[in-house]
Amino acid sequence: MIQLFRDTVSISNFQSVYLDFYGEMTDISYPPLFSFTSQLSGKTLNALPKSTNYTNKERYVIVQFIPFGFNLPSIGVLDMGNTDYPYGMYNVTAYQNNSSSNLDPDNAIKTIWNGLMNLRPETTNEAVNYTEYTNNDSENDSVYITAVANN
């Protein structure tokens, strides 16, 4: 499972992810394509990693992303931690890519990895801001009966 946190301080804070998919690839000429689908919103964000490292490819491949406040998917900068791509669980699919600029999974060669990702806020960034409810609505004490009597 991938663990990423959304950075609110610096776009230079990339995060490394170690995945074992080299054995599924037939060519490493192009960076793999990743699809992140939010389990909450159902929206999908496709992106290429900032970098890909095959040094220990028999054990793992290192890919790097930057979850930040704007979207540059061709260089691994992901706009996540918002309404469309909220904190929480994501289904992730990695594809063997056919070019260094392709962001469409339909044009990818094949699926090389499926898994989960948890996107969480950094420690100084609350996931949810709570506001105390102080306006007492006049309907708070109302009871509505919706059942229909048997005839």
N, C-alpha and C positions, 0 to 999 in steps of 0.2 A: 504494500500500500504506500502511496505517495503522500507525504506530508509537506504542504507548502503554507507559508504565512504571507499575508499581504503586508507589504512594506509601505509605510506612509512617510518615510523620512528621505530615502535616497533611491534613485533609480539604478545606482551602481551596485546595489546589494542583490546580486544574483544568487539563486539557490540551486544546489546540485542535487540531482536525482539519479540513483544508481539502479539500472534495470538490466535484466538478463534477457536480451532479445537478439543478440548477435547471431546465434545459431539459426534463427528464422530468416535472416537476411541473405539475399543472393548477391547484393552489391552495396558497397558503402560510399558510392560516389556522391550521394546527396543526403542531406540531413533528413531524419525521419519526420513525418508529419504527425502531430498529436491533435486529437479531438477531445475536448473536455465538455461533458454534458452534465449540467447541474441536475441533481436528483430532485431539487425543490422547484426550480422554474422550468426545467425541461429544455432550456436553451443550450446550444452548443457553440463553443468557441474553438476554432481551429487555429493552430499556431505551429511555427517551427521553433526549435530550441535556439537559445542564444549561441550555444556552442555544443558540440558533440565530441566526446573523447573516447577513442577505441583502444587506449593503451593496454587495458586489461580485459580485452573483449571476450576472452573465453570465460571470464567470471562475471563481468558486468560492463555496461556502457554507461558513461556519465553524460547526462544531458542537463542543460542549465536553463532556467526560466527566471523571469523577474515579475512577480505579481505586484502591479503598481496601479496607479490611478488613471492610466490611459492605455490605449491599445495600439501596439505596434507588433502584430503577430508574426511578421516576417523576420523579426530579430528577437523573438522570445519575450517581449514585454506584454503582459496580460492585464487587461482591465477587469479585475475581479474584486469581490468584496462589495458589490453594489446590488441594486434590485434585480437586474438581469442575471448576474452571476454572483449569487450571495455566498456567504460563508457556509460551510457544510460539506456534504459528500458529493462527489462527482464520479461518473463513470468515465474512464479514460481508455482511449484506443490509440495505439501507435501504429502507423503505417509505414511500409517501405515506400519512399517517395520516388517520383520519376523526374524531379527537377529540384533546383535549389530555391525555387520561388512558388511552387505549387501549394496552395492552401485548400484544395478541394479533395476530400477523401475519395470521391468518385473517380478521380484521375490518378489515384495512388496505385501502386503495383499490387500490394497485398497487406493484410493485417499481420503485424508481427508481435503485438502484445495487447492484452486487455487487462484492466485492473481498476482499482479504486483510488481516489485521492480525497484527502480531507484538507479543505482550505480553512485556515483559521486566522484570526486577527493576531497581529503582533501584540506583545504584552502591554504596550501603551495605547492600544486602540481597542476600545470596547466593541464587541460584536453587535450589541443592541443598546441604544440609549432609551432609558425609561423616563417617562414624564408622569408625575403624579396626577391622577384625575381628581380635580377639585370642584368641578361644576356638577352639582347634584341635579340630575335631570328629573323633571316632574313625573316621568314614566317609570321611575325605579321601583315603585311599589305596586305597579299594575300587574295583574295576573290575567292571562288570556287563555281561555279554554278552547282547544281546537278539536277535541274529540266529538264525534257525532253519535247521538243516542241511537241505540238499536230499536228498530221498529218491529 
